[in-house]
């Protein structure tokens, strides 16, 4: 057993050795993130349905989605730097409590009949603003929670749970509850945030990065360091391209997808969430096979292939008019996302040094999730000008092109080299050296 340059312990097991258990702390971690995810799935389905019930304008519906993605553009870098300074467990707990208050307030406004597109956009902005802190705090904490060498197993379970709660259980429950009473989904979302905070409060680790970072550098210097570290890492920089395109293009679709599904595919609002159940089933399958697929065909082909599986269903979806076929395509989309999510997140957590983990993960969030608001605006404008199918076809083509561009850099040999322990302790050495990594 030897320490890696990233601070992640690399464990080499002999054949037939049973892997180390994930441990009791991971069970609380799993429960906390899962509880919050369940509420997210309900809210993220009910919110566009509520917006669509208030207006038929694609631009207005897309504005809510744009507001939901905007905080990643505004807060990703400072939130990541602060997460590296503070107690990550405490950040998750406090943010969840704040989001519970916000969800309860939204439920009250909807119940009183005071909902408006502007109110929904403001609430969506607030939920995501909290997520810019809670998400990197949870993900950066994971390597301190599970034993070395078990990141892919832990991420596979977490991705499956997140997919199951946010996309499998959440969408049909959210759409059914919305049809029953518009305010109920948001009230349940508030309860899920409270449950997540209670569970995560039990995740106590001895290592507190905030103690190490206090007073060492200004916030601006820490943000800059995270950006430079990612920009100097050839492999992770290459992975940022498909991440950017996948999120921007898919959000251009999903910002107006409720209008496409209800209008062009003639899907009833009460079963609209079932399309995302299919998406979730694909995600569960992708998370389950990700590590096995990597072992069989290699890291590079598995990651690039997952991008292809996320792109080509959009191309087909743009020319169909059948809701059942759309459900099958959503399953394939989820499959690609599941493999991509498990393999790339585990790779980032293993490569990025612990003291930089919150910052660099949030730079990825800035690249990927910061593009959501831009994608939503593009989707709304494109649909308004050229019809609802135009952003769907464009998304598929762009995602496939990103896979082709990234493929030469995302090779199995490069990934193995990046995982190999180096003598440094994670600080950037020189621009030239980092470019060879």
C-alpha positions in Angstrom: 0.0 0.0 0.0 1.5 3.4 -1.0 0.1 6.9 -1.1 -0.7 8.3 -4.5 0.3 11.8 -5.5 -3.4 12.7 -5.3 -3.7 11.7 -1.7 -5.7 8.6 -2.7 -4.4 5.4 -1.3 -3.8 2.8 -4.0 -4.4 -0.8 -2.9 -3.3 -3.7 -5.0 -5.2 -6.8 -4.3 -4.2 -10.3 -5.2 -6.6 -12.5 -7.2 -9.4 -13.9 -5.1 -9.1 -11.3 -2.3 -12.5 -9.9 -1.2 -12.7 -6.1 -1.6 -12.9 -4.0 1.6 -16.4 -3.2 2.8 -17.6 0.4 2.2 -18.3 0.8 5.9 -20.8 2.3 8.2 -20.1 6.0 7.4 -20.9 5.3 3.8 -24.3 4.0 4.8 -25.2 7.4 6.3 -23.6 9.2 3.4 -25.6 7.0 1.0 -28.8 7.7 2.9 -28.2 11.4 3.1 -27.5 11.9 -0.5 -30.3 9.5 -1.5 -33.0 11.3 0.6 -32.1 14.7 -1.0 -32.1 13.1 -4.4 -35.6 11.7 -4.0 -36.9 15.2 -3.4 -34.9 16.5 -6.3 -36.6 14.1 -8.6 -40.1 15.1 -7.5 -39.4 18.8 -7.7 -37.5 18.7 -11.0 -40.5 17.0 -12.6 -43.2 19.1 -10.9 -41.4 22.5 -11.6 -41.6 22.3 -15.5 -45.1 21.0 -15.3 -46.1 23.9 -13.1 -44.4 26.3 -15.6 -46.2 24.7 -18.5 -49.5 25.1 -16.7 -48.8 28.8 -16.3 -47.7 29.5 -19.9 -47.3 27.9 -23.3 -44.4 30.1 -24.3 -41.2 28.0 -25.0 -39.2 31.1 -23.9 -41.0 31.4 -20.6 -40.6 27.7 -19.8 -37.0 27.8 -20.9 -36.4 30.8 -18.6 -37.2 28.7 -15.6 -34.7 26.1 -16.7 -32.1 28.9 -17.5 -32.5 30.3 -13.9 -32.0 26.8 -12.6 -28.6 26.5 -14.3 -27.4 30.1 -13.8 -25.9 29.6 -10.3 -23.3 27.2 -11.7 -22.0 30.0 -13.9 -22.0 32.5 -11.0 -20.9 30.5 -8.0 -19.0 27.4 -9.1 -15.5 28.8 -8.5 -16.0 30.6 -5.2 -18.2 27.7 -3.8 -15.5 25.2 -4.7 -12.8 27.2 -3.0 -14.9 27.7 0.1 -15.8 24.0 0.3 -12.0 23.3 0.3 -11.7 25.6 3.3 -14.7 24.5 5.4 -16.0 21.4 7.0 -17.6 19.6 4.0 -20.1 17.6 6.1 -21.3 20.8 7.8 -21.7 22.6 4.5 -24.0 19.8 3.2 -26.1 19.9 6.3 -26.5 23.7 6.5 -27.3 24.0 2.8 -29.9 21.3 3.0 -31.7 23.0 5.8 -31.7 26.3 3.8 -33.2 24.5 0.8 -35.8 22.9 3.0 -37.0 26.3 4.0 -37.0 27.5 0.4 -39.0 24.4 -0.7 -41.6 24.9 2.1 -42.0 28.5 1.1 -42.6 27.5 -2.6 -45.1 24.9 -1.5 -47.0 27.5 0.5 -47.1 30.0 -2.4 -48.3 27.4 -4.9 -51.0 26.2 -2.4 -52.2 29.8 -2.0 -52.4 30.2 -5.8 -49.7 32.8 -5.9 -47.3 31.0 -8.3 -45.9 32.8 -11.3 -43.1 32.1 -13.8 -41.0 34.7 -12.1 -41.5 33.0 -8.7 -40.6 29.6 -10.2 -37.4 31.0 -11.8 -36.4 32.6 -8.5 -37.0 29.4 -6.6 -35.1 27.3 -9.2 -32.2 29.7 -8.9 -32.2 29.4 -5.1 -32.2 25.5 -5.2 -29.2 25.4 -7.5 -27.3 28.1 -5.7 -27.4 25.8 -2.7 -26.4 22.8 -4.8 -23.2 24.6 -5.9 -22.1 24.2 -2.3 -23.7 20.9 -1.3 -22.8 18.8 -4.4 -19.0 19.5 -4.3 -18.9 19.2 -0.6 -20.5 15.7 -0.7 -18.4 14.5 -3.7 -15.1 15.9 -2.3 -15.8 14.1 1.0 -16.4 10.7 -0.5 -12.7 9.6 -0.7 -12.4 10.2 3.0 -15.5 8.1 3.7 -14.8 4.9 1.7 -11.6 2.7 1.8 -9.0 3.3 -0.9 -9.7 1.5 -4.1 -13.5 1.4 -3.6 -14.4 4.7 -5.3 -15.9 3.1 -8.4 -18.0 0.7 -6.3 -19.2 3.6 -4.1 -19.9 5.9 -7.1 -21.7 3.0 -8.8 -24.1 2.7 -5.8 -24.5 6.4 -5.5 -25.2 6.9 -9.2 -27.7 4.1 -9.1 -29.4 5.6 -6.0 -29.4 9.1 -7.5 -30.8 7.8 -10.7 -33.4 5.7 -8.9 -34.5 8.5 -6.7 -34.2 11.5 -9.0 -35.4 9.8 -12.2 -37.0 6.5 -11.4 -39.2 7.2 -8.4 -39.2 11.0 -8.5 -40.7 11.7 -11.9 -43.8 9.5 -11.8 -44.4 10.4 -8.2 -43.8 14.1 -9.0 -46.2 14.1 -12.0 -48.9 12.1 -10.1 -48.7 14.3 -7.0 -48.7 17.4 -9.2 -51.9 16.2 -10.9 -53.4 15.6 -7.4 -52.4 18.9 -5.7 -49.9 21.3 -7.2 -48.2 22.1 -3.9 -47.7 18.6 -2.6 -44.5 17.8 -4.6 -42.7 20.9 -3.2 -43.8 20.0 0.4 -42.3 16.6 0.0 -39.1 18.1 -1.4 -38.8 20.2 1.8 -39.1 17.0 3.9 -36.5 15.2 1.8 -33.9 18.0 2.4 -34.5 17.7 6.2 -34.0 13.9 6.0 -30.8 14.3 4.0 -29.4 16.8 6.6 -30.2 14.5 9.5 -28.5 11.5 7.8 -25.4 13.4 6.6 -24.9 14.8 10.1 -23.8 11.3 11.1 -21.0 11.3 8.5 -18.1 12.2 10.7 -14.5 12.0 9.3 -11.3 12.9 11.1 -9.8 14.8 8.1 -11.1 18.3 7.8 -9.6 20.2 4.8 -10.8 23.5 6.2 -8.3 23.3 9.0 -5.4 22.8 6.5 -6.5 25.6 4.2 -7.3 28.3 6.7 -5.3 31.5 6.1 -3.0 30.0 3.5 -4.2 31.9 0.5 -6.9 34.3 -0.6 -10.1 33.1 -2.1 -9.2 34.4 -5.5 -5.8 32.7 -5.4 -7.5 29.4 -4.5 -10.0 29.7 -7.3 -7.2 30.5 -9.8 -5.2 27.5 -8.6 -8.1 25.1 -9.2 -8.7 26.5 -12.7 -5.0 26.3 -13.6 -4.6 22.7 -12.3 -7.4 21.5 -14.5 -6.2 23.5 -17.5 -2.8 21.9 -17.1 -4.0 18.3 -16.9 -4.3 17.0 -20.5 -6.6 14.0 -19.8 -9.1 15.8 -17.6 -9.1 18.8 -19.9 -10.0 16.5 -22.8 -12.9 15.1 -20.7 -14.2 18.6 -20.1 -15.2 18.9 -23.8 -17.8 16.2 -24.1 -19.1 17.2 -20.6 -19.6 20.7 -21.8 -21.4 19.6 -25.0 -23.5 16.9 -23.4 -24.8 19.2 -20.8 -25.4 22.2 -23.0 -27.0 20.3 -25.8 -29.1 18.0 -23.6 -30.4 21.0 -21.6 -31.4 22.7 -24.8 -33.6 19.7 -25.3 -34.9 19.2 -21.8 -35.7 22.9 -21.4 -38.5 22.4 -23.9 -39.0 18.7 -23.6 -42.2 18.9 -21.7 -43.8 20.8 -24.6 -42.4 18.3 -27.1 -43.6 15.3 -25.2 -47.1 16.7 -24.4 -47.6 18.4 -27.8 -45.8 16.4 -30.5 -45.7 13.0 -28.8 -49.2 13.4 -27.2 -48.0 12.2 -23.8 -50.5 12.9 -21.0 -49.2 15.1 -18.2 -50.1 12.4 -15.6 -47.7 9.9 -17.2 -45.1 12.4 -18.5 -42.7 11.3 -15.7 -42.7 7.7 -17.1 -40.4 8.9 -19.9 -37.8 9.7 -17.2 -38.5 6.4 -15.6 -37.1 4.8 -18.8 -34.2 7.3 -18.6 -33.6 6.2 -15.0 -33.7 2.5 -15.9 -31.0 3.1 -18.5 -29.0 5.0 -15.9 -29.2 2.1 -13.4 -28.1 -0.3 -16.0 -25.2 1.9 -17.0 -24.0 2.4 -13.4 -24.2 -1.4 -12.9 -22.1 -2.3 -15.9 -19.7 0.6 -15.9 -16.8 -1.0 -14.0 -17.3 -4.4 -15.8 -17.4 -2.7 -19.2 -14.2 -0.8 -18.4 -12.5 -4.1 -17.4 -13.6 -5.7 -20.7 -12.9 -3.0 -23.3 -10.7 -0.5 -21.4 -11.3 2.9 -19.9 -10.9 4.9 -23.1 -13.4 3.0 -25.2 -15.9 2.7 -22.4 -15.9 6.5 -21.7 -16.0 7.6 -25.4 -18.6 4.9 -26.1 -20.8 6.3 -23.3 -20.8 9.7 -25.0 -21.9 8.1 -28.3 -24.8 6.3 -26.5 -25.8 9.6 -25.1 -25.8 11.3 -28.5 -27.4 9.1 -31.1 -30.8 8.7 -29.4 -31.4 12.5 -29.8 -30.8 12.2 -33.6 -33.5 9.5 -33.8 -35.9 11.2 -31.4 -36.0 14.3 -33.6 -37.8 12.4 -36.3 -40.3 10.3 -34.4 -43.8 10.9 -33.2 -44.4 7.9 -30.9 -44.2 8.2 -27.2 -43.3 4.5 -26.6 -40.3 4.8 -29.0 -39.3 8.0 -27.2 -39.3 6.0 -24.0 -36.9 3.4 -25.5 -34.6 6.2 -26.6 -34.6 7.7 -23.2 -33.5 4.4 -21.8 -30.5 4.4 -24.1 -29.7 8.0 -23.1 -29.7 6.9 -19.5 -27.4 4.0 -20.3 -24.8 6.3 -21.8 -25.1 8.7 -18.9 -24.7 6.0 -16.3 -21.5 4.6 -17.7 -20.1 8.1 -18.2 -21.0 9.3 -14.7 -19.5 6.4 -12.8 -16.2 6.2 -14.8 -15.5 9.9 -15.1 -16.4 10.9 -11.5 -14.3 8.0 -10.1 -11.4 9.1 -12.3 -11.6 12.7 -11.2 -11.8 11.8 -7.5 -8.8 9.5 -7.9 -6.6 12.0 -9.8 -7.4 15.3 -8.2 -5.4 16.1 -5.0 -7.5 16.2 -1.9 -6.7 19.8 -1.0 -7.9 20.9 -4.5 -10.8 18.5 -4.9 -13.6 20.8 -4.1 -12.3 23.5 -6.4 -11.4 21.3 -9.4 -14.7 19.4 -9.1 -16.5 22.7 -9.2 -14.5 23.9 -12.2 -15.9 20.8 -13.9 -19.4 21.8 -12.7 -18.8 25.3 -14.1 -17.9 23.8 -17.5 -20.8 21.3 -17.4 -23.6 22.5 -15.3 -22.8 26.2 -15.9 -23.7 25.5 -19.5 -27.2 24.5 -18.5 -28.6 28.0 -18.4 -27.0 28.8 -21.8 -28.3 25.5 -23.2 -31.8 26.3 -21.9 -31.8 29.7 -23.6 -30.5 28.2 -26.8 -33.2 25.5 -26.7 -36.0 28.0 -26.1 -34.8 30.4 -28.9 -34.2 27.6 -31.3 -37.6 26.0 -30.6 -39.3 29.3 -30.9 -37.7 30.0 -34.3 -37.5 26.6 -35.9 -39.8 24.3 -34.0 -39.5 21.9 -31.1 -37.6 19.3 -33.0 -34.7 21.5 -34.1 -32.8 21.6 -30.7 -33.2 17.8 -30.4 -31.6 17.1 -33.7 -28.8 19.6 -33.1 -28.1 18.1 -29.7 -27.5 14.7 -31.1 -25.1 15.8 -33.8 -23.1 18.0 -31.5 -22.7 15.3 -28.8 -21.5 12.8 -31.4 -19.0 15.3 -32.7 -17.6 15.9 -29.2 -17.0 12.1 -28.8 -15.0 12.1 -32.0 -12.9 15.1 -31.0 -12.1 13.8 -27.5 -11.4 10.2 -28.5 -7.7 10.7 -29.4 -6.8 12.1 -25.9 -9.1 9.8 -23.9 -7.1 6.6 -24.2 -6.8 3.7 -21.8 -3.0 4.2 -21.6 -3.4 7.8 -20.8 -5.9 7.0 -18.0 -3.6 4.4 -16.5 -0.7 6.8 -16.5 -2.8 9.5 -14.8 -3.8 7.0 -12.1 -0.2 6.0 -11.4 1.2 7.5 -8.2 3.7 10.3 -8.8 6.4 11.6 -6.3 4.8 15.1 -6.0 2.0 15.9 -3.5 -0.4 17.3 -6.1 1.0 20.8 -6.5 1.4 21.9 -10.1 5.1 21.5 -11.0 5.4 23.3 -14.3 3.2 24.0 -17.3 5.2 21.8 -19.6 5.2 18.8 -17.2 1.5 19.0 -16.6 0.7 19.1 -20.3 2.4 15.7 -20.7 0.2 14.1 -18.0 
